[in-house]
Amino acid sequence: MLSRFFTVHFWNFYAVLYDFLNDLLPYQELLAKTLSFLNLSQTGLKVLDAGCGTGNLRRVFSDKGEKQQLIYGMDRSPAKLKR
């Protein structure tokens, strides 16, 4: 029970820090390369982003004017999903 308490609080805290990844150039490049590789707007594929965190991949995709419905996200951390 105590272990679960610390695990939950750790991931809630980490959810706040997770969004700072967006400010790092290597992370931005990784997301851009991922989206370029997937080429979702041309292929019509749908993607499940398992462990999506706060939805960084989906956010970058929509910032490019693409349809967000092509990327579905799921994460174990409710705190990340709320952000």
C-alpha positions as CSV (number, residue, x, y, z in Angstrom):
1,M,0.0,0.0,0.0
2,L,2.8,2.4,0.9
3,S,4.6,1.5,-2.4
4,R,1.5,2.4,-4.4
5,F,1.2,5.7,-2.6
6,F,4.7,6.7,-3.5
7,T,4.3,5.5,-7.1
8,V,1.2,7.5,-7.6
9,H,2.7,10.7,-6.2
10,F,5.9,10.2,-8.1
11,W,4.0,10.0,-11.4
12,N,1.8,13.0,-10.5
13,F,4.9,15.0,-9.8
14,Y,6.6,13.8,-13.0
15,A,3.6,14.8,-15.1
16,V,4.4,18.4,-14.3
17,L,8.1,18.0,-15.4
18,Y,7.2,15.9,-18.4
19,D,5.8,18.9,-20.3
20,F,9.2,20.6,-20.1
21,L,10.5,18.1,-22.6
22,N,8.7,20.2,-25.2
23,D,11.3,22.9,-24.7
24,L,14.3,20.7,-25.5
25,L,15.4,20.8,-29.1
26,P,16.4,17.1,-29.3
27,Y,12.9,16.1,-28.1
28,Q,11.3,18.4,-30.6
29,E,13.4,16.9,-33.4
30,L,12.4,13.4,-32.2
31,L,8.7,14.2,-32.4
32,A,9.1,15.8,-35.8
33,K,11.0,12.8,-37.1
34,T,8.4,10.4,-35.7
35,L,5.5,12.3,-37.4
36,S,7.4,12.5,-40.7
37,F,8.1,8.8,-40.6
38,L,4.4,8.0,-39.9
39,N,3.2,10.4,-42.6
40,L,-0.3,10.1,-41.2
41,S,-1.9,12.7,-43.5
42,Q,-0.9,10.7,-46.6
43,T,-1.4,7.2,-45.4
44,G,-4.6,7.6,-43.4
45,L,-3.1,5.4,-40.7
46,K,-4.3,5.7,-37.1
47,V,-1.8,5.5,-34.2
48,L,-2.2,4.4,-30.6
49,D,0.4,6.3,-28.6
50,A,0.6,3.9,-25.6
51,G,2.2,5.8,-22.7
52,C,1.3,9.1,-24.3
53,G,2.0,11.1,-21.2
54,T,0.4,14.5,-21.7
55,G,0.0,14.1,-25.4
56,N,3.1,15.7,-26.8
57,L,3.0,13.7,-30.1
58,R,-0.7,14.5,-30.6
59,R,-0.1,18.2,-29.8
60,V,2.7,18.5,-32.3
61,F,0.6,16.8,-35.0
62,S,-2.3,19.2,-34.4
63,D,0.1,22.2,-34.4
64,K,0.9,21.2,-38.0
65,G,-2.8,21.5,-38.9
66,E,-3.4,17.8,-39.1
67,K,-6.5,16.0,-37.8
68,Q,-6.0,15.0,-34.1
69,Q,-8.4,12.0,-34.6
70,L,-5.6,10.1,-36.2
71,I,-3.7,9.8,-32.9
72,Y,-5.2,8.1,-29.9
73,G,-3.4,8.3,-26.6
74,M,-3.5,6.2,-23.4
75,D,-1.4,6.5,-20.3
76,R,-1.4,4.9,-16.8
77,S,-1.0,8.2,-15.1
78,P,-4.3,10.1,-14.7
79,A,-2.3,13.3,-13.8
80,K,-0.7,13.2,-17.2
81,L,-3.9,12.6,-19.1
82,K,-5.5,15.6,-17.3
83,R,-2.9,17.9,-18.6
